[in-house]
Amino acid sequence: MNVIEAIRDEHLFRPFLVDLESWRNWLLALRALYGIKINATPYTKDLIQKCTGRALDKLPKDGFSTALLLVGRRGGKSRISGLVAAYEACLSGREKKLAKGEWGLVSVVSPTRFQSQIIKRYIRAAFETDLLQQEIVDDGNDGFELSNGVRIQILTGDFKSVRGFTQLCVIVDEICFMGLTEESKVRNDSELIQAIRPALITTRGKLIAISTKYSPKGWAYRTWKNNFDDNGRILVWDAISKQMNPTLSDEVIAEAMAEDPVAARTEFLNQWREDVGAYLPREAIEAVVVKNRKELLPRENILYYGFTDVSGGRGDDATLAIGHLNEYKKVVVDYLKRWKPPFNPQAVIRLMCDELRRYGLSGVVGDAYAAEFTVQSFRACGIAYKKSEKNKSELYLNLLPRICSAGIELLDDEILVSQLANLERRCRSGGKDIIDHPSNGRDDLANAVAGLGDITTKRKIIAGAF
């Protein structure tokens, strides 16, 4: 039974999609993916040409083993991901290629835990018919096992788990956003794809990447650039939100366009964010990391500086960086600490003050968060607090030449490296570029290090005394 037959069957996936007419373009995409016959009508020819750049008769009759489905926000991507995962696990027959005793997985990899839970709920909902419900023999938080021995596993940006098992199918959800958050255990989408492919060889399984477009970089962008409007073996399906979800309100799109036209063109019109670029390549950042150096103890006759990024203890980390300028005028990061929420901000400030005094500091520089509260809390501990004269973007812009010229020594901290590598540079007309973390990302450690790099060059700040 092919995937389209399973979707049309009332005992299988028909109740999951309900109104098949509103999903007709997704069904056409699935026909192309699986090599299922498509009737040559003016409508199907036109849609295939628009979404793949190919003529209908140029689609391979046996389908594709790899697909990149780029669809705008609220276009139905997550729901289709869940359906495809359910089909591959229980009806594709790929488990027959497994050796006796071999464990087969259908994995759905997403960038964040929140996204993973969305996908899991969709997959679980696809099994709610009486016929499919009885196939589930073990149901857990991160997936479930079927009576045929296949396990559906939900992962959060984890390439090691994907690599460790024989895969029947791997669905990478929101691949253009992979590696942009601390939750993700991969550096980028290219690293993830490289790990996935060998795990699919035994079963000749499918690799299906689904996403809204974002920054023009990585595997997703290269695959789109090289395979859209091409007759190769990778299917690229490129469609705006309304094309795949005709029930989407025009008012929702119009409101988004009015509020933020650049973001809306990416999210609903599925355009690459040309205004977003990488701050620095990861390799440049790793080149200034001193391997295995986690901290340098305080020493006599060293003039230390401290920079803090304080938070309210609920959403963001609080961070502290301490360092000095060595005899070669190179910034050396001696100490780096982060406190993950939830926490009591006053208690964390007291801990920061203990560390500052350990390095002989009587003052610290930081951002403008809750200015008076922060100043008073540090003062109560005998530490003077001064607001940074530069905003975050300015601090990052000043850090850029230090990293590129090897004018800084970073501690060996993977989270710090990831935060710096994930920073985005957004071009703004009429002013300086904005540098910040991506949506759902963090940069608290990176901000503390950037601030530290800035204040070490200011001779008027002596041992934190203002």
C-alpha positions in Angstrom: 0.0 0.0 0.0 1.4 3.4 -1.0 1.2 6.5 1.1 -1.6 8.0 -1.0 -3.8 4.9 -0.6 -3.1 5.0 3.1 -4.2 8.6 3.4 -7.4 7.9 1.5 -8.3 4.9 3.7 -10.8 5.6 6.4 -9.2 3.0 8.7 -5.7 4.4 8.3 -4.8 8.1 7.8 -8.0 9.7 6.4 -9.2 10.8 9.8 -5.9 12.5 10.5 -6.2 14.9 7.5 -10.0 15.0 7.3 -10.4 17.5 4.4 -8.3 16.0 1.7 -9.2 18.8 -0.8 -7.3 21.3 1.4 -4.3 19.0 1.3 -4.4 18.3 -2.4 -1.0 20.1 -3.1 0.7 18.1 -0.3 -0.7 14.9 -1.8 0.8 15.9 -5.1 4.2 16.6 -3.4 4.0 13.1 -1.8 3.2 11.5 -5.2 6.3 13.1 -6.6 8.4 12.0 -3.6 7.3 8.4 -3.7 7.1 8.0 -7.5 3.3 7.6 -7.5 1.5 8.3 -10.8 0.4 11.9 -11.3 -2.3 12.6 -13.8 -1.1 15.1 -16.4 -3.6 17.9 -16.1 -3.0 21.6 -16.6 -3.2 22.1 -12.8 -0.7 19.4 -11.9 1.7 20.4 -14.7 1.7 24.0 -13.5 2.1 23.2 -9.8 5.0 20.7 -10.4 6.7 23.3 -12.6 6.3 26.1 -10.0 7.3 24.0 -7.0 10.1 21.9 -8.4 11.2 23.8 -11.5 10.8 20.6 -13.5 8.4 19.4 -16.1 6.0 16.7 -14.9 7.4 14.1 -17.3 11.0 14.8 -15.9 10.1 13.4 -12.5 11.7 10.0 -11.9 9.2 7.2 -11.9 10.7 5.5 -8.9 10.6 8.7 -6.8 13.3 10.2 -4.6 15.4 8.9 -1.7 16.2 12.5 -0.6 13.9 15.4 -0.6 14.0 19.0 0.6 10.5 20.4 1.1 10.7 24.2 1.6 7.3 25.6 2.6 6.3 28.8 4.2 5.1 29.1 7.8 1.7 27.5 8.7 1.8 25.6 5.4 1.2 22.2 7.1 4.8 21.0 7.3 4.7 19.6 10.8 1.5 17.7 10.2 2.8 16.2 7.0 6.1 15.3 8.8 4.0 13.3 11.4 2.0 11.5 8.7 5.1 10.5 6.7 6.8 9.2 9.9 3.7 7.1 10.7 3.5 5.7 7.2 7.2 4.8 7.0 7.1 3.1 10.4 4.1 0.9 9.9 3.2 0.6 6.1 6.3 1.2 4.0 7.6 -2.4 4.5 11.2 -1.2 4.9 11.5 -3.2 8.2 11.7 -6.3 6.0 15.2 -5.3 5.0 16.4 -5.5 8.6 18.5 -8.5 9.7 17.1 -10.8 12.3 17.2 -9.0 15.7 18.2 -5.7 14.1 16.3 -2.7 15.5 14.9 -0.3 12.9 14.1 3.4 13.6 12.1 6.1 12.0 13.6 9.3 13.4 12.2 12.8 13.4 14.9 15.3 14.2 13.9 18.9 15.1 15.9 21.9 16.4 14.1 22.4 19.8 12.3 20.3 22.4 9.1 22.4 21.8 9.2 21.6 18.1 9.9 17.9 18.9 6.7 17.7 21.1 4.6 19.3 18.3 5.8 16.6 15.9 5.3 13.8 18.4 1.7 14.8 19.0 1.1 14.8 15.2 2.6 11.3 14.8 0.7 10.0 17.8 -2.5 11.5 16.4 -1.9 9.6 13.1 -2.3 6.3 15.0 -5.6 7.1 16.6 -7.7 4.9 14.4 -8.7 1.5 15.9 -6.6 -0.3 13.3 -3.4 1.6 13.9 -3.8 2.1 17.6 -3.4 -1.6 18.3 0.0 -1.5 16.5 1.6 0.5 19.4 3.2 -1.8 22.0 5.3 0.7 23.9 4.5 4.4 24.3 7.0 6.8 25.8 7.8 10.5 26.1 10.2 10.6 23.2 8.6 8.1 20.9 6.9 4.7 20.7 7.5 1.2 19.4 5.2 -0.8 17.0 4.4 -4.5 16.9 6.6 -4.9 13.8 9.6 -4.0 15.9 10.1 -0.5 14.4 10.5 2.4 16.8 9.5 6.0 16.0 12.0 8.2 17.8 11.7 12.0 18.3 15.1 13.6 18.7 16.3 17.2 19.3 19.1 18.1 17.0 20.9 14.8 17.9 23.1 13.3 15.2 24.7 10.7 17.4 21.4 8.8 18.0 20.6 9.0 14.3 24.0 7.5 13.5 23.8 4.8 16.1 20.9 2.8 14.5 19.6 1.5 11.3 17.2 4.0 10.0 14.1 3.3 7.8 13.5 7.0 7.4 14.8 10.2 8.9 12.7 13.4 8.8 14.5 16.6 9.6 12.0 19.2 10.6 12.9 22.9 10.2 16.4 22.0 8.9 17.2 25.7 8.1 17.1 26.4 11.8 19.2 23.4 12.9 22.1 24.2 15.1 20.9 27.7 16.0 20.0 26.9 19.6 21.9 25.4 22.6 19.5 22.5 22.6 20.8 21.3 19.3 23.7 18.8 19.5 24.8 19.5 16.0 26.8 22.5 14.7 24.9 22.9 11.5 22.6 21.1 9.0 25.5 19.8 6.9 27.0 17.9 9.9 23.6 16.4 10.6 23.0 15.3 7.0 26.5 13.7 6.8 25.7 11.6 9.9 22.3 10.5 8.7 23.0 9.2 5.2 25.1 6.0 6.2 22.3 5.0 8.6 19.8 4.7 5.7 21.9 2.5 3.4 20.7 -0.9 4.6 17.0 -0.2 4.2 17.3 2.3 1.3 15.4 4.6 3.5 14.3 8.1 2.8 15.8 11.3 4.0 13.2 14.1 4.1 14.1 17.6 5.2 11.3 20.0 5.7 11.6 23.7 6.6 10.7 27.3 6.1 13.6 29.2 4.5 16.0 31.3 6.6 19.6 32.3 6.1 21.1 31.4 2.7 23.8 29.0 4.0 24.4 25.4 4.8 23.2 22.1 3.3 19.6 23.3 2.8 20.6 26.4 0.8 23.2 24.5 -1.3 20.7 21.7 -2.1 18.0 24.3 -3.1 20.5 26.2 -5.3 21.9 23.1 -7.0 18.7 21.0 -7.4 15.8 23.3 -7.9 15.0 23.5 -11.6 17.3 20.4 -12.1 16.7 16.8 -13.1 18.9 15.3 -10.4 18.1 12.7 -7.8 17.1 15.2 -5.0 13.6 16.6 -4.9 13.4 20.2 -4.0 9.8 21.4 -3.4 9.6 25.2 -3.0 6.2 26.7 -2.1 4.7 29.7 -0.3 2.4 29.1 2.7 -0.9 29.7 0.9 0.1 27.4 -1.9 0.2 24.4 0.5 -2.5 25.6 2.9 -5.3 27.3 1.0 -7.2 27.7 4.2 -4.7 30.1 5.6 -6.2 33.6 6.1 -5.1 36.4 3.9 -5.6 38.7 6.8 -3.0 36.8 8.9 -0.4 37.3 6.1 -1.4 40.9 5.6 -1.0 41.7 9.3 2.5 40.0 9.3 3.6 42.0 6.3 2.5 45.2 7.9 4.3 44.5 11.1 7.6 43.2 9.7 7.8 42.9 5.9 11.2 41.3 5.8 10.3 38.6 8.3 6.9 38.0 6.7 8.4 37.5 3.3 10.6 34.8 4.7 7.9 33.2 6.8 4.9 33.3 4.5 6.3 34.0 1.0 9.2 31.5 1.7 12.1 33.8 0.6 15.7 33.4 1.8 16.7 36.1 4.4 19.3 37.9 2.3 19.7 40.5 5.1 21.0 37.8 7.5 24.6 36.7 7.4 27.0 34.8 9.7 28.9 36.9 12.2 32.0 34.7 11.9 32.8 31.2 10.6 33.1 28.6 13.4 36.7 27.8 12.3 37.8 31.3 13.0 36.4 31.2 16.6 37.8 27.7 17.3 41.3 29.0 16.2 41.5 31.3 19.2 40.3 28.7 21.8 43.0 27.4 24.1 42.3 23.7 24.1 41.5 22.1 27.5 41.8 25.5 29.3 38.7 25.8 31.5 39.9 28.5 33.9 43.0 30.4 34.9 43.5 31.0 38.7 44.1 34.5 39.9 47.7 35.6 40.0 49.5 38.5 41.6 50.5 41.6 39.6 47.8 41.0 37.0 45.3 43.7 36.3 41.9 42.0 35.9 38.6 43.2 34.3 35.1 41.9 34.7 32.0 42.1 32.6 28.6 40.6 33.5 25.3 40.0 31.6 22.7 40.0 34.4 19.2 38.5 33.9 16.0 38.3 36.0 16.4 34.6 36.7 13.5 33.3 34.6 14.3 33.2 30.9 17.9 34.1 30.2 21.2 33.0 31.7 23.3 35.3 33.9 26.9 35.3 33.0 30.3 36.7 34.2 33.6 36.9 32.3 36.9 37.9 34.0 40.1 38.4 32.1 43.2 40.5 31.5 45.4 42.0 28.8 48.8 40.1 28.5 52.2 41.5 27.6 51.4 41.1 23.9 48.2 43.2 24.2 46.1 40.1 23.8 42.9 39.7 25.7 43.0 36.6 27.9 39.7 35.2 29.2 40.6 33.7 32.7 37.1 32.9 34.1 33.7 32.3 32.5 30.6 31.3 34.4 26.9 31.1 33.6 23.9 30.6 35.9 21.0 28.9 34.2 17.4 29.9 35.1 15.4 29.7 37.3 17.5 31.4 40.0 17.3 34.2 42.5 19.1 37.2 40.8 20.2 38.6 44.1 21.8 35.3 45.1 23.6 35.0 41.8 24.9 38.6 42.1 26.3 37.7 45.5 28.1 34.7 43.9 29.4 37.0 41.1 30.8 39.4 43.7 32.6 36.5 45.4 34.3 35.7 42.1 35.2 39.3 41.4 36.8 39.7 44.7 38.8 36.5 44.2 40.4 38.2 41.2 41.0 41.4 43.2 38.2 43.4 41.5 36.2 46.0 43.3 34.0 46.8 40.3 32.4 45.3 37.2 30.9 46.5 33.9 27.6 45.2 32.5 24.6 45.8 30.4 21.6 48.0 31.3 19.3 45.3 32.6 17.2 46.6 35.5 19.7 49.3 36.0 19.0 50.6 39.5 18.2 47.1 40.9 21.5 45.8 39.5 23.6 48.7 40.7 22.1 48.5 44.3 22.5 44.7 44.4 26.2 44.9 43.5 26.8 47.9 45.8 25.3 45.9 48.7 28.1 43.4 48.2 30.8 46.0 48.0 31.2 45.9 44.2 30.7 49.0 42.0 28.6 48.4 38.9 29.0 50.5 35.7 26.7 50.3 32.7 28.5 49.5 29.4 28.9 52.5 27.1 28.2 50.3 24.1 25.2 48.2 23.1 25.5 44.5 22.2 26.0 45.0 18.5 28.8 47.5 19.1 30.5 45.0 21.5 30.3 42.3 18.9 31.6 44.5 16.1 34.6 45.4 18.3 35.2 41.7 19.1 35.3 40.8 15.4 38.8 42.1 14.6 40.2 40.6 17.8 39.1 37.1 16.9 40.2 37.5 13.2 43.7 38.7 14.3 44.1 36.2 17.1 44.0 39.0 19.6 42.1 37.1 22.2 42.4 33.7 24.0 39.1 32.0 24.7 38.4 29.3 27.2 37.5 25.9 25.9 33.8 26.2 26.4 31.6 24.6 23.7 28.5 26.7 24.6 30.6 29.9 24.2 31.9 28.8 20.8 28.4 27.8 19.6 26.9 31.1 20.8 29.5 33.1 18.9 29.3 30.9 15.8 25.5 31.2 15.7 25.4 35.0 15.9 23.8 36.7 13.0 24.7 39.9 11.2 21.7 41.8 9.9 22.2 44.6 7.4 20.3 47.8 8.1 20.1 50.7 5.7 21.2 54.1 7.1 23.0 52.7 10.1 25.3 50.1 11.6 24.7 46.4 11.2 22.8 44.6 14.0 24.5 41.5 15.5 22.4 39.3 17.7 21.5 35.7 18.4 19.0 33.9 16.1 15.4 33.5 17.2 15.1 31.1 20.1 18.9 31.2 20.5 21.0 32.7 23.3 24.2 34.8 23.5 24.7 35.5 27.2 28.2 34.0 27.4 29.2 35.5 24.1 27.9 38.9 25.3 30.0 38.7 28.5 33.1 37.8 26.5 32.5 40.6 24.0 32.1 43.1 26.8 35.2 41.9 28.4 37.2 42.3 25.2 35.9 45.9 25.0 36.7 47.1 28.5 40.3 45.7 28.6 41.3 48.3 26.1 40.1 51.2 28.3 42.9 52.3 30.5 40.6 54.5 32.7 39.0 51.3 34.1 41.6 50.3 36.7 40.9 47.0 38.5 37.2 47.6 38.2 37.4 50.9 40.1 35.3 53.7 38.7 
